[in-house]
Amino acid sequence: MLCEYYINSSDDEIKKYAIENDIKIKKLKPAPSFFLLLKKIWFCYRYTKKYKPEILIGTGRHPTWYAAIISKITGIPLVTIGHGTEFTQQTSKKDSKWNRLAYGQSSLLIAISEFTKKTIVNCGIKPKKMVVIHNAANENEFKILNPVIVDEFKIKNGLHNKKVILATGSISERKGQKVVIKALPKILQEIPNVVFVAIGIPSLKEEMLILTKELQVEDKVVFPGKIDQKELLLWLNACDLFTMTSVNNNGDYEGFGIAVLEAALCGKTALVSNNGGLPEAVIHNHTGIVVPENDIEKTASEIVRILKDKNLLSHLSKNALKNALEFNSYKVKAKEYHYELLSLIK
C-alpha cells in the first residue's frame, strides 16, 4: 500500500494496521516540484512492476491521479473510491479536469454514499462502472462493554447520574459541534443534568470555549481532546446519545458517517444532520434521527424528545446495533468489495 506523507495517522497506528492486516505500507513524501512529482510517479511504477498487482486501487484525489497514470502505462484495471470533498474542493483550477481524466478512467468507481455518487455524476465523471458501497465500522474494535466497567468510567469522570451527549471528530466548523452547543440552553431547560462531550483534535477549541461562556454552558461541555482507541470505546459506551451535526463548510461535507456506525456497534443511537451522505448512516425514526442542517431549534427539540423517552431511546439504540451488525460491519462490506473486485480479475 502506498499512501501520501500527510496522512493523519501516526506511525504507530500505521504499523499496527500493517501488522493486523498483513499489508506493507510505504509513505510517500510531498512532491512540491515537478521533478519530485515525476520521481514519485516513477516510484509508484517500480512498485507496480515489483509486486505485479492484478488491480490498482486509488483512494483520495492525488493517490487516484497517480494510480490512473500507472494504470494507463501498465494496462492494469483501475478501481477508485469516491469519498466526497475531493470532487467539491479545489486547490487549483485544473483539479476538476484531472479528476475527470483520472476517475473517468476507472474500470470501477466505488462511491461511499448515494450523495457522493450524485456529486460525481454532476462533475461530469464517467467511469466504466460505478456502484455505491457504504463505509463500514470495525465490529471487532467497537462493541458493548461490561456495564460495571462503564459505570466506573462515568464515576471517574464525574458523569454519574448525567445524560451524556457525545460527538467525535476534529473540533471544526464542518463537524458542527457548535450546533449542539447552541442548542444546549434549550435542552437544559428540559434536562438539567445533560452534558455534551466533544472528542477530537481541538482545532477550534478556543473558539468553542468562548461560545460556551457566552451561552453560559461552559460547565456543561467537555473537550477531552484527541484520545486513544481504548478511551474512545469507553466514551461511546458511557454516552446516552451520539450526535453528528455536520454542516457544509464551503464544499467540505460529510461523504458518509462512519462514526455513527461505530456508536451503533456500541449500542447507541445517533442524531445526525442532513448533510451530504450523513443521513445514509441511519434509518430515520428506526436506527436514528435526522434533523435539518444547522437547525438549532429542531436539534434541541429532538435531543430532548429522545432523552426524555426511555422507550424511544431503547428502541432506536437496539435497532442501530442490529442494523450495524447485519449491514454495515467490516465482515459484510468486505464481501461487497470482494464481489466487485473479483469481477475485474482475469
For each residue, the residues with C-beta under 8 A, 3 or more apart:
1: 18 23 24 25 26
2: 25 26 28 43 44 47 63 66
3: 7 14 25 26 27 28 63
4: 7 27 28 30 60 62 63
5: 27 28 29 30
6: 30
7: 3 4 14 27
8:
9: 13 14 17
10: 13 14
11: 14 15
12: 15 16
13: 9 10 16 17
14: 3 7 9 10 11 17 18 25 27
15: 11 12 18 19
16: 12 13 19 20
17: 9 13 14 20 21 23 25
18: 1 14 15 21 22 23 24 25
19: 15 16 22
20: 16 17
21: 17 18
22: 18 19
23: 1 17 18
24: 1 18
25: 1 2 3 14 17 18
26: 1 2 3 47
27: 3 4 5 7 14
28: 2 3 4 5 31 40 43 44
29: 5 36 40
30: 4 5 6 36
31: 28 36 37 39 40
32: 36
33: 36 37
34: 37 38
35: 38 39
36: 29 30 31 32 33 39 40
37: 31 33 34 40 41
38: 34 35 41 42
39: 31 35 36 42 43
40: 28 29 31 36 37 43 44 66
41: 37 38 44 45 66 69 70
42: 38 39 45 46
43: 2 28 39 40 46 47
44: 2 28 40 41 47 48 66 67 69 70
45: 41 42 48 49 70 73 74
46: 42 43 49 50
47: 2 26 43 44 50 51
48: 44 45 51 52 53 56 70 74 76
49: 45 46 52 74
50: 46 47
51: 47 48
52: 48 49
53: 48 56 76
54: 76 77 344 345 346
55: 76 77 78 79 341 344 345
56: 48 53 67 70 71 74 76 77 78 79
57: 67 78 79 80 81
58: 63 64 65 66 67 68 78 79 80 81 102
59: 63 64 80 81 83
60: 4 63 64 83 86
61: 64 65 86 95 99
62: 4 65 66
63: 2 3 4 58 59 60 66 67
64: 58 59 60 61 67 68 80 86 102 103
65: 58 61 62 68 69 98 102
66: 2 40 41 44 58 62 63 69 70
67: 44 56 57 58 63 64 70 71 78 80 102
68: 58 64 65 71 72 78 80 101 102 103 105 106
69: 41 44 65 66 72 73
70: 41 44 45 48 56 66 67 73 74 76
71: 56 67 68 74 75 76 77 78 105
72: 68 69 105
73: 45 69 70
74: 45 48 49 56 70 71
75: 71
76: 48 53 54 55 56 70 71
77: 54 55 56 71 107 108 344
78: 55 56 57 58 67 68 71 105 106 107 108
79: 55 56 57 58 106 107 108 109 110 340 341 344
80: 57 58 59 64 67 68 102 103 106 108 109 110 127
81: 57 58 59 109 110 111 112
82: 86 87 103 109 110 111 112 116 117 119 120 255
83: 59 60 86 112 116 255 256
84: 87 88 112 113 115 116 119 253 254 255 256 276 277
85: 88 89 251 252 253 255
86: 60 61 64 82 83 89 99
87: 82 84 99 116 119 120 123 125
88: 84 85 119 251 252 253
89: 85 86 250 251 252
90: 93 95 96
91: 95
92: 95
93: 90 96
94: 97 98
95: 61 90 91 92 98 99
96: 90 93 99 100 123
97: 94 100 101
98: 65 94 95 101 102
99: 61 86 87 95 96 102 103 123 125
100: 96 97 103 104 123 124 125
101: 68 97 98 104 105
102: 58 64 65 67 68 80 98 99 105
103: 64 68 80 82 99 100 106 109 120 125 127
104: 100 101 125 126 127
105: 68 71 72 78 101 102 127
106: 68 78 79 80 103 109 127 128 129 130
107: 77 78 79 127 128 129 344
108: 77 78 79 80 127 128 129 130 131 340 341 343 344
109: 79 80 81 82 103 106 120 125 127 129 130 131
110: 79 80 81 82 130 131 132 133 337 340
111: 81 82 114 116 117 120 130 131 132 133
112: 81 82 83 84 116 132 133 134 135 255 256 277
113: 84 116 117 132 134 255 256 276 277 280
114: 111 117 118 132 277 280
115: 84 118 119 255 276 277 280
116: 82 83 84 87 111 112 113 119 120 132 255 256 276 277
117: 82 111 113 114 120 121 130 132
118: 114 115 121 122
119: 82 84 87 88 115 116 122 123
120: 82 87 103 109 111 116 117 123 125 130
121: 117 118 124 125
122: 118 119
123: 87 96 99 100 119 120
124: 100 121
125: 87 99 100 103 104 109 120 121
126: 104
127: 80 103 104 105 106 107 108 109 130
128: 106 107 108
129: 106 107 108 109
130: 106 108 109 110 111 117 120 127
131: 108 109 110 111 340
132: 110 111 112 113 114 116 117
133: 110 111 112 333 336 337 340
134: 112 113 256 280 281 328 333
135: 112 256 257 258 261 328 333
136: 258 261 328 329 330 332 333 334
137: 142 258 261 262 264 265 324 328 329 330
138: 141 142 262 265 329 330
139: 142 143 265 324 325 329 330 331
140: 143 330
141: 138 229 233
142: 137 138 139 233 236 261 262 263 265 266
143: 139 140 233 265 266
144: 237 265 266 267 321
145: 149 150 233 234 237 266
146: 149 150
147: 150 151
148: 151 152
149: 145 146 152 153 234
150: 145 146 147 153 154 234 237 238
151: 147 148 154 155 160
152: 148 149 155 156
153: 149 150 156 157 234 237 238
154: 150 151 157 159 160 162 164 238
155: 151 152 158 159 160
156: 152 153
157: 153 154 238
158: 155 162
159: 154 155 162 164 195 238
160: 151 154 155
161: 193
162: 154 158 159 193 194 195
163: 191 193 194 195 240 241 307
164: 154 159 194 195 197 238 239 240 241
165: 180 194 195 196 197 239 240 241 242 243 303 307
166: 196 197 198 199 235 236 238 239 241 242 243 263 268
167: 175 177 180 196 197 198 199 200 242 243 244 245
168: 198 199 200 232 235 242 259 262
169: 172 175 199 200 244 259
170: 175 200 201 203
171: 175 177 198 200 201 202 203 204 205 208 223
172: 169 175 177 203 204 249
173: 176 178 204 247 249
174: 246 247 248 249 252 253 254
175: 167 169 170 171 172 200 244 246
176: 173 179 180 244 245 246 247 273 275 293 294
177: 167 171 172 180 181 198 208 245
178: 173 181 182 208 211
179: 176 182 183 245 247 273 294 295 296 299
180: 165 167 176 177 183 184 196 198 243 245 299 303
181: 177 178 184 196 208 211 212 215 217 221
182: 178 179 185 211 215 296
183: 179 180 186 187 296 297 299 300 303
184: 180 181 187 188 194 196 215 217 220 221 300
185: 182 188 189 215 216 217
186: 183 189 190 296 297 300 301 304
187: 183 184 190 191 194 300 303 304
188: 184 185 191 192 194 217 220
189: 185 186
190: 186 187 304 308
191: 163 187 188 194 304 307 308
192: 188
193: 161 162 163
194: 162 163 164 165 184 187 188 191 220 307
195: 159 162 163 164 165 220 221 222
196: 165 166 167 180 181 184 217 220 221 222
197: 164 165 166 167 221 222 224 235 239
198: 166 167 168 171 177 180 208 221 222 223
199: 166 167 168 169 223 224 225 226 227 232 235
200: 167 168 169 170 171 175 225 226
201: 170 171 225 226
202: 171 205 223 225 226
203: 170 171 172
204: 171 172 173 207 208
205: 171 202 208 209 223 225
206: 209 210
207: 204 210 211
208: 171 177 178 181 198 204 205 211 212 221 223
209: 205 206 212 213 218 223
210: 206 207 213 214
211: 178 181 182 207 208 214 215
212: 181 208 209 215 217 218 220 221
213: 209 210 216 218
214: 210 211
215: 181 182 184 185 211 212
216: 185 213
217: 181 184 185 188 196 212 220 221
218: 209 212 213 221
219:
220: 184 188 194 195 196 212 217
221: 181 184 195 196 197 198 208 212 217 218
222: 195 196 197 198
223: 171 198 199 202 205 208 209
224: 197 199 227 231 235
225: 199 200 201 202 205
226: 199 200 201 202
227: 199 224 231 232 235
228: 231 232
229: 141 232 233
230: 233 234
231: 224 227 228 234 235
232: 168 199 227 228 229 235 236
233: 141 142 143 145 229 230 236 237 266
234: 145 149 150 153 230 231 237 238
235: 166 168 197 199 224 227 231 232 238 239
236: 142 166 232 233 239 242 262 263 266 268
237: 144 145 150 153 233 234 266 267 268
238: 150 153 154 157 159 164 166 234 235
239: 164 165 166 197 235 236 242 263 268
240: 163 164 165 268 307 313
241: 163 164 165 166 268 269 270 271 303 306 307 313
242: 165 166 167 168 236 239 259 260 263 268 269 270 271
243: 165 166 167 180 270 271 272 303
244: 167 169 175 176 254 257 259 260 270 271 272 273 278 281
245: 167 176 177 179 180 271 272 273 291 293 294 299
246: 174 175 176 253 254 272 273 275 276 278 293
247: 173 174 176 179 273 275 293 294
248: 174 251 252 253 275 276 293
249: 172 173 174 252 253
250: 89
251: 85 88 89 248
252: 85 88 89 174 248 249
253: 84 85 88 174 246 248 249 275 276
254: 84 174 244 246 257 275 276 277 278
255: 82 83 84 85 112 113 115 116 276 277
256: 83 84 112 113 116 134 135 276 277 278 280 281
257: 135 244 254 260 261 270 272 277 278 280 281 282
258: 135 136 137 261 262 281
259: 168 169 242 244 262 263
260: 242 244 257 263 264 270 272 278 281 282 288
261: 135 136 137 142 257 258 264 265 281 324 328
262: 137 138 142 168 236 258 259 265 266
263: 142 166 236 239 242 259 260 266 268 269 270 320
264: 137 260 261 267 268 269 270 287 288 320 321 323 324 328
265: 137 138 139 142 143 144 261 262 321 324 325 329
266: 142 143 144 145 233 236 237 262 263 321
267: 144 237 264 317 318 320 321
268: 166 236 237 239 240 241 242 263 264 317 320
269: 241 242 263 264 282 287 288 289 306 313 316 317 319 320
270: 241 242 243 244 257 260 263 264 281 282 287 288 289 320
271: 241 242 243 244 245 288 289 290 291 299 302 303 306
272: 243 244 245 246 257 260 275 278 279 281 282 288 289 290 291
273: 176 179 244 245 246 247 278 290 291 292 293 294 295 299
274: 278 279 290 291 292 293
275: 176 246 247 248 253 254 272 278 279 293
276: 84 113 115 116 246 248 253 254 255 256
277: 84 112 113 114 115 116 254 255 256 257 280 281
278: 244 246 254 256 257 260 272 273 274 275 281
279: 272 274 275 282 284 290
280: 113 114 115 134 256 257 277
281: 134 244 256 257 258 260 261 270 272 277 278 288
282: 257 260 269 270 272 279 286 287 288 289 290 320
283: 286 287 288 319 323
284: 279 288 289 290
285: 289
286: 282 283 316 319 323
287: 264 269 270 282 283 316 319 320 323 324
288: 260 264 269 270 271 272 281 282 283 284 316 320
289: 269 270 271 272 282 284 285 302 306 316
290: 271 272 273 274 279 282 284
291: 245 271 272 273 274 295 298 299 302
292: 273 274 295 298
293: 176 245 246 247 248 273 274 275
294: 176 179 245 247 273
295: 179 273 291 292 298 299
296: 179 182 183 186 299 300
297: 183 186 300 301
298: 291 292 295 301 302
299: 179 180 183 245 271 273 291 295 296 302 303
300: 183 184 186 187 296 297 303 304
301: 186 297 298 304 305
302: 271 289 291 298 299 305 306
303: 165 180 183 187 241 243 271 299 300 306 307
304: 186 187 190 191 300 301 307 308
305: 301 302 308 309 312
306: 241 269 271 289 302 303 309 312 313 316
307: 163 165 191 194 240 241 303 304 313
308: 190 191 304 305
309: 305 306 312 313
310: 313 314
311: 314 315
312: 305 306 309 315 316
313: 240 241 269 306 307 309 310 316 317
314: 310 311 317 318
315: 311 312 318 319
316: 269 286 287 288 289 306 312 313 319 320
317: 267 268 269 313 314 320 321
318: 267 314 315 321 322
319: 269 283 286 287 315 316 322 323
320: 263 264 267 268 269 270 282 287 288 316 317 323 324
321: 144 264 265 266 267 317 318 324 325
322: 318 319 325 326
323: 264 283 286 287 319 320 326 327 328
324: 137 139 261 264 265 287 320 321 327 328 329
325: 139 265 321 322 328 329
326: 322 323 329 332
327: 323 324 332
328: 134 135 136 137 261 264 323 324 325 332 333
329: 136 137 138 139 265 324 325 326 332 333
330: 136 137 138 139 140 333 334
331: 139 334 335
332: 136 326 327 328 329 335 336
333: 133 134 135 136 328 329 330 336 337
334: 136 330 331 337 338
335: 331 332 338 339
336: 133 332 333 339 340
337: 110 133 333 334 340 341
338: 334 335 341 342
339: 335 336 342 343
340: 79 108 110 131 133 336 337 343 344
341: 55 79 108 337 338 344 345
342: 338 339 345
343: 108 339 340
344: 54 55 77 79 107 108 340 341
345: 54 55 341 342
346: 54
